[in-house]
Amino acid sequence: MTPADTTDRDAPRELLWRLRVMQPQITQVWADSAYGGQLINWSGSFLNMTLKTVSRPRGAKGFVVLPRRWKVERTLGWIMKARRNVRDYERLP
């Protein structure tokens, strides 16, 4: 969760920084093409981490299965099958 005044382009810097501190063995990260540009250079120079973007093929129309992204979508689908993860059924934490 990020504050409303934080843009989607600024939020990954904090996330990648925390990832590097908590899991230093991770050296390669896949991201949506919206996170390209300066974030790729920043992650390489400051964090020594390779950020690769996944983009749609040129000329593709309609739904296209993108490499690497389907794994995330599949995992989210598995998580949502569990009743407790779909809704907050507990009254008290």
Disulfide bonds with the S-S distance in Angstrom:
none
